[in-house]
Amino acid sequence: MAEVARIWFTPKQKAELWGRWRAGQCVADIARALERRNKSGVQRILALGGGISPPVRRRAAGALRPQEREEISRGIAAGQSIRRIAALLGRAPSTVSRELKRHGGRVAYRASEADAGAWARALRPKRCRLATHPRLRWRVAEKLALQWSPEQISGWLKRDFPADEGMRVSHETIYRSLFVQARAVLKKELMRHLRTARQMRQAKGRTTKSRPLGQIVDAVSIRERPAEAEDRAVPGHWEGDLLSGANNTHIVTLVERRTRFAMLIKVAGKDTASVVNALSKHVRTLPQELRRSLTWDRGKEMADHKAFTLATEVQVYFCDPRSPWQRGSNENTNGLLRQYFPKGRDLSIYSQAYLNSIALRLNQRPRQTLGFASPADKLAEVLH
């Protein structure tokens, strides 16, 4: 049986592949567009780059151009001296001399072969910052192991080492050092500490399905929420939702709008009695200055919102239909929590003590929106 030749991608095809990936197309769509029978070849190229498109290669400013190499070749054929060729090119004689020595001398010099060889030799990737700064690399690995995001690490370094330029690194460099394993800077095992635990950068543009909306009797619209809640002027205004798991299990998630302080509450079920009772019990433990309002979506679990308000003196406001951005802080926190509570996992196995420990971990992380202070720090600040 004859061996099937591997089908390689041309530079033009690779450029199209990465362009489609950046535009948000999935691997299967890219493979079809490039007329590939399966997607394994596309997946292999994306995985080698960690899902991060390589930068466009450019010649160094002082490098010889193909046209200049053609002039060198013609000058040699005409019997001109190195100094004469260099003068015509506006280059130093040593530049022309080195060019000839590298590519066979006067007898064997060919402009096209010399240019191709120089282009191949120029492919020497510069070592990244984490590879050349061991102390910085150690700090980044330490915080990744604590499940800090690269953005949180970058901001924390700026804040805690303001005068030390050697302790600065962008979040993009951290991501690249994780996803592009050819750099051999950060251990691959650290990727499992990222919120999504993904192995490479994903394409943008994915869509989500909206949930069916329930009818809430006497629901007060978010448009009637006080201005102090809208502009985050004072603490005590919360956003809430349910985080769902397998077997119809759920966790209540609450986020304070000003400080981004999070609380997790164990519930027996999604029915309104279970949710309202657990939520009321938890909210009543808060100091009075942290009990002002609660913003929820249109889920039926808050159908008995009046009982909650009666028990806690906290007014509930409901978002507009299909408008999750109106509870943006809570939506963001729910995304962070998926690192600890993946979709498809039974959430009833977790105790309230464990939920408290996860909330504590989130509340001790630095946040960009807080100037890289932590929610716990911000809450302590507003309470004093």
C-alpha positions in Angstrom: 0.0 0.0 0.0 1.5 3.3 -1.1 2.1 5.9 1.6 -0.2 8.9 1.5 1.8 12.2 1.2 1.2 14.7 3.9 -0.5 17.8 2.6 1.3 20.9 3.8 0.0 24.5 4.1 1.5 27.1 1.9 2.4 30.5 3.5 -0.6 32.0 1.8 -2.9 29.3 3.2 -1.4 29.7 6.7 -2.1 33.5 6.5 -5.7 32.8 5.5 -6.1 30.2 8.3 -4.9 32.7 11.0 -7.1 35.4 9.5 -10.2 33.3 9.7 -9.3 32.2 13.3 -8.9 35.8 14.4 -12.3 36.6 12.7 -13.9 34.0 15.0 -14.4 31.0 12.7 -14.3 27.5 14.2 -11.7 24.9 13.2 -14.3 22.9 11.1 -15.3 26.0 9.1 -11.6 27.0 8.5 -10.9 23.4 7.2 -13.8 23.6 4.8 -12.8 27.0 3.5 -9.2 25.7 2.8 -10.7 22.6 1.2 -9.3 20.2 3.7 -11.0 16.8 4.1 -10.6 16.9 7.9 -9.7 19.5 10.5 -6.7 17.8 12.1 -4.2 19.8 10.0 -5.8 23.1 11.0 -6.0 22.0 14.6 -2.3 21.1 14.6 -1.2 24.5 13.3 -3.4 26.3 15.8 -2.2 24.2 18.7 1.5 24.7 17.8 0.9 28.5 18.1 -1.3 28.2 21.2 -4.2 29.7 19.2 -2.1 33.0 19.0 -1.4 34.1 15.4 2.3 34.6 14.8 3.5 38.1 14.0 4.1 39.0 10.4 7.8 38.6 9.6 9.6 41.7 8.4 13.2 42.3 7.3 15.4 44.2 9.6 15.8 47.8 8.6 19.5 47.4 7.8 19.2 44.0 6.0 20.1 43.7 2.3 17.1 43.7 0.0 16.5 41.3 -2.9 17.1 44.1 -5.4 20.5 44.9 -3.7 21.6 41.3 -4.0 20.7 41.3 -7.7 22.9 44.4 -8.1 25.8 42.6 -6.3 25.3 39.6 -8.6 25.4 41.8 -11.7 28.4 43.7 -10.4 30.4 40.5 -9.9 29.4 39.3 -13.4 30.7 42.7 -14.8 34.0 42.2 -12.9 33.5 45.2 -10.6 35.4 45.5 -7.3 33.7 45.1 -3.9 34.3 48.8 -3.2 32.7 49.8 -6.5 29.7 47.6 -5.9 29.3 48.9 -2.4 29.5 52.5 -3.6 26.8 51.9 -6.1 24.6 50.5 -3.4 25.4 53.1 -0.8 26.6 50.3 1.5 29.9 49.8 3.4 32.4 47.6 1.5 32.4 45.2 4.6 28.7 44.6 4.1 29.2 43.4 0.5 32.3 41.4 1.5 30.5 39.5 4.3 27.6 38.9 1.9 29.9 37.2 -0.6 31.7 35.1 2.0 28.4 33.8 3.4 27.1 32.7 0.1 29.8 31.0 -1.9 32.1 33.9 -2.8 32.4 35.5 -6.3 32.4 32.2 -8.1 29.2 30.7 -6.6 27.2 33.7 -5.5 23.5 33.6 -6.6 21.2 36.5 -5.6 18.0 34.3 -5.1 19.8 31.6 -3.1 21.6 34.2 -1.0 18.3 36.0 -0.2 16.5 32.7 0.7 19.4 31.7 3.0 19.5 35.0 4.7 15.7 34.9 5.3 15.9 31.4 6.8 18.8 32.3 9.1 17.0 35.4 10.3 14.4 33.2 11.9 15.8 33.5 15.4 13.0 34.2 17.9 14.0 36.6 20.6 13.8 35.2 24.2 10.8 36.6 26.0 10.9 38.6 29.1 10.0 35.8 31.4 12.8 33.7 30.0 15.4 36.3 30.9 14.1 37.4 34.4 14.0 34.3 36.7 12.7 36.3 39.7 9.8 37.7 37.7 9.1 34.2 36.2 9.0 32.7 39.7 6.5 35.4 40.9 4.2 34.8 37.9 4.2 31.0 38.4 3.5 31.5 42.1 0.4 33.6 41.4 -0.8 31.4 38.5 -0.8 28.5 41.0 -3.0 30.6 43.2 -5.4 30.8 40.2 -4.8 34.5 39.6 -5.5 35.6 36.0 -2.5 36.9 33.9 -4.2 40.4 34.0 -4.4 40.3 37.8 -0.8 39.3 38.0 0.4 42.1 35.7 -1.5 44.7 37.6 -0.4 43.5 41.0 3.2 43.6 39.9 2.9 47.2 38.8 1.3 48.1 42.2 3.7 46.1 44.5 6.9 46.9 42.6 6.4 50.4 41.3 10.1 51.2 41.1 11.4 47.9 39.8 11.2 47.7 36.0 12.5 44.2 36.1 9.2 43.1 37.8 7.0 44.2 35.0 5.3 41.9 32.4 2.2 42.3 30.4 -0.7 39.9 30.7 -0.3 39.1 27.0 3.3 37.9 27.5 2.1 35.6 30.3 -0.6 34.1 28.1 1.8 33.6 25.2 4.3 32.0 27.5 1.6 29.5 28.6 0.0 28.8 25.3 3.1 28.8 23.1 4.9 25.9 24.8 7.8 26.1 22.3 9.0 29.0 24.4 9.6 26.5 27.3 9.3 29.3 29.9 6.3 28.4 32.1 5.3 24.8 32.8 2.3 23.5 30.8 0.7 22.3 34.1 0.1 25.9 35.1 -2.5 26.2 32.3 -5.0 24.2 34.4 -5.0 27.1 36.9 -6.5 29.4 34.3 -10.2 30.1 34.7 -11.1 28.2 31.6 -8.2 25.6 31.8 -8.0 25.8 28.0 -4.9 24.7 26.1 -4.9 27.5 23.6 -6.5 30.9 22.9 -10.0 30.5 21.5 -11.6 32.2 18.6 -13.9 35.1 19.4 -17.5 35.5 18.3 -19.2 32.6 20.0 -22.9 33.1 20.7 -25.0 32.1 23.7 -28.6 31.1 24.0 -31.0 33.2 26.0 -33.1 31.5 28.6 -36.9 31.5 28.6 -38.3 34.3 30.7 -40.7 33.8 33.5 -43.4 36.3 34.5 -42.7 38.0 37.9 -45.7 39.5 39.6 -45.2 43.1 40.7 -41.6 43.1 39.5 -39.9 46.5 39.9 -37.9 47.4 36.8 -34.1 48.1 37.1 -35.0 51.5 35.5 -36.4 52.5 38.9 -33.3 51.6 40.8 -31.7 54.5 42.7 -29.0 56.5 41.0 -26.6 55.7 43.8 -26.8 52.1 42.8 -26.3 52.8 39.1 -23.1 54.9 39.6 -21.8 52.6 42.4 -21.6 55.6 44.7 -22.3 53.8 47.9 -22.0 50.1 49.0 -24.8 47.8 49.7 -26.3 47.4 46.2 -26.0 43.8 45.1 -26.4 41.7 41.9 -27.6 38.1 42.1 -28.2 35.0 40.0 -28.1 31.2 40.2 -25.1 29.2 39.0 -26.5 25.9 37.6 -25.1 22.4 37.7 -26.0 18.8 36.9 -29.2 17.2 38.3 -31.0 20.5 38.7 -28.5 21.7 41.4 -27.8 25.4 41.9 -25.7 27.9 43.9 -26.8 31.5 44.6 -24.1 34.0 43.7 -24.2 37.6 45.0 -21.8 40.5 44.0 -21.7 43.9 45.7 -21.6 46.5 42.9 -19.1 49.0 44.4 -16.5 46.6 45.8 -17.2 43.5 43.6 -17.3 41.5 46.9 -18.8 38.1 46.2 -20.9 35.7 48.3 -21.9 32.1 47.5 -25.0 30.5 49.1 -25.9 26.9 49.1 -29.6 26.2 48.1 -31.7 23.0 48.3 -33.4 23.7 45.0 -34.4 26.3 42.3 -37.9 26.8 43.6 -38.7 30.2 44.9 -39.2 29.1 48.5 -35.7 27.5 48.7 -34.0 30.4 47.1 -35.7 33.2 48.9 -35.4 31.4 52.3 -31.6 30.8 51.9 -31.0 34.2 50.4 -32.9 36.0 53.2 -31.1 34.1 55.9 -27.7 35.0 54.4 -28.5 38.7 53.7 -29.8 39.3 57.3 -26.2 38.6 58.6 -24.9 41.6 56.7 -24.5 45.0 58.4 -27.3 47.5 57.7 -25.1 49.7 55.5 -24.7 46.7 53.1 -28.4 46.1 52.7 -29.8 48.5 50.2 -30.9 46.7 47.0 -30.7 43.5 44.9 -30.8 43.3 41.1 -31.9 40.0 39.6 -32.8 38.6 36.2 -36.3 37.4 35.2 -35.9 33.9 36.6 -38.9 32.5 38.5 -36.7 31.6 41.5 -37.3 35.2 42.7 -41.1 35.1 42.1 -41.5 35.5 45.9 -39.4 38.7 45.9 -41.9 40.5 48.2 -41.2 37.9 51.0 -37.5 38.6 50.6 -37.9 42.3 50.9 -40.2 41.9 53.9 -37.6 39.7 55.6 -34.5 41.8 54.8 -35.8 45.3 54.0 -33.8 45.0 50.7 -35.7 46.1 47.5 -35.4 43.8 44.5 -35.1 45.2 41.0 -35.4 43.1 37.9 -33.4 43.4 34.7 -35.0 43.9 31.3 -35.6 40.7 29.2 -32.4 39.4 27.5 -30.2 42.0 29.1 -27.5 40.1 31.2 -25.2 43.1 30.9 -27.4 45.0 33.4 -25.9 42.7 36.0 -22.4 42.8 34.5 -20.5 42.3 37.7 -22.5 39.2 38.6 -22.2 37.8 35.1 -18.4 38.3 35.2 -18.2 36.6 38.6 -20.2 33.6 37.4 -17.7 33.2 34.6 -14.9 33.2 37.1 -16.7 30.6 39.3 -16.8 28.1 36.4 -13.2 27.4 37.1 -14.2 25.9 40.4 -17.7 24.6 39.4 -17.5 23.4 35.8 -20.7 22.9 33.8 -22.2 19.5 34.2 -21.0 19.0 37.8 -23.5 18.3 40.6 -23.3 21.3 42.9 -25.2 19.7 45.8 -21.9 18.0 46.9 -20.4 21.3 48.1 -20.9 22.4 51.6 -21.5 26.0 52.7 -18.0 26.0 54.2 -16.4 25.1 50.9 -18.5 27.8 49.1 -17.2 30.3 51.6 -13.6 29.3 50.9 -14.0 29.8 47.2 -15.7 33.2 47.7 -12.7 34.1 50.0 -10.3 33.2 47.2 -12.1 35.4 44.7 -12.4 38.3 47.2 -8.6 38.2 47.9 -7.6 38.5 44.2 -6.6 41.9 42.8 -9.1 43.3 40.3 -8.3 45.7 37.4 -11.5 47.6 37.9 -10.5 48.3 41.5 -7.0 49.6 40.6 -5.7 46.1 41.3 -6.9 46.2 44.9 -8.9 43.2 46.1 -12.7 43.2 46.8 -11.9 42.3 50.4 -9.7 45.4 50.8 -12.3 47.6 49.2 -15.0 46.3 51.4 -12.9 46.9 54.5 -12.2 50.4 53.3 -15.8 51.4 52.7 -16.9 49.9 56.1 -14.3 52.0 57.9 
